[in-house]
């Protein structure tokens, strides 16, 4: 019927259906200088279930890819790239709340 059912895979590889409200937040631009950077993601809560993280805008060195995340906190998230992404990278974080 065309209905999209959001799924997520947790750290153990288990698949779970997302419940609650689905929201997306864009980060502030990165400052660059490291393949790991904590970005401001206004609206993100430490209790949100992250469904996906995608790169919306490449940084000034657009040759790397997102490989992970950590440090989820209220209004911030640490993103890991394969290399220094440079300044100006913006990510979109989709969550279930």
Secondary structure, DSSP 8 states (H G I E B T S, - for coil): ------EEE-TTS-EEE--S-EEEEE------SSSEEEEE-TT--TT-EEEEEEEEE--SSTT--EEEEEEEETTEEEEEESS---TT-EEEEEEE-
